[in-house]
Amino acid sequence: SNTASSPIYACAVVPNHGYAWLSQGMCAGTLKLEWVPDATADLSSASIRRYHLVFDLDETLIFNPPGIPRMAKLAKYVNPTPPHSIGEVADKPVLRPYVKEFLGLVCPYFDQVRVCTLSTHDRALRVVSFLDPDRNTLLRNTGQASKCIVSREDVVASSGRQLHTRVPGVIRKTLACCQLPPAAHQTTIILDDCPGVWPDALQDNVIPIAGPEKVFTLTHDGYMNGIDGGIVGLKMLMALINLTIKQERNMSQSA
């Protein structure tokens, strides 16, 4: 029951699995997460919040040369090298350790999944198709009206800047170019190695992910994995909780 002493902040639905209830803990400043198994759980209720997930591509899901040469290369060369303009020599990006397993774990929990990158569309499509050949994770929303891959061309068109502009920080990513539902800033988690490319208003949504220079962190499955998500998975959970509390607080203040 929802009492004044123990308000329900949110209910997360995992279709065909159950419900996660987030409420106030017994002690001040704490939260309680309760899991209720239910094979009939679904998202049919209009009051259920639908959360979304946005990934950067380069240095987030993959590393570009020089990167870490000991990692397994992609099966095919992918054109071109950064700064990602067509016509340059082929590059050989490498997969972030355990990234496919991680995607298989987290993507099913989100309603909409996007890749938002400053790479060109052709290159991004080849890399993402390698990461998700069965269209179960990054490309799970393929066939819907919105785009799964938001490329450099889309970001530039949304910002009104020219494609040849490559000055760091000039082109900014936004949720508008990701074609997410209205008020997506309240329910969207973003994983990016460069949080500064997103507007200040979205910094609570962004989880900074360690780049390829953190060799010892990245080669350990405790940072990212397909079992419990690792450190990145924990950060995602905390970000979701913070967004939920922030939204409830704003609703209470506007009431």
BELRAJO-V75128 format. One record per run of one state. SS is the DSSP state (A for helix, B for strand, O for the rest). FROM is the first residue (numbers start at 1). LEN is the number of residues. If there is no record, write none. Layout:
SS;FROM;LEN
SS;FROM;LEN
This chain:
O;1;2
B;3;1
O;4;2
B;6;1
O;7;1
B;8;7
O;15;3
B;18;7
O;25;6
B;31;7
O;38;14
B;52;4
O;56;2
B;58;1
O;59;3
B;62;2
O;64;9
B;73;1
O;74;4
B;78;1
O;79;12
B;91;1
O;92;2
B;94;2
O;96;3
A;99;11
O;110;2
B;112;5
O;117;4
A;121;11
O;132;17
B;149;2
O;151;1
A;152;8
O;160;13
B;173;1
O;174;10
A;184;3
O;187;1
B;188;5
O;193;2
A;195;3
B;198;1
O;199;1
A;200;3
O;203;3
B;206;3
O;209;6
A;215;4
O;219;11
A;230;25
O;255;1
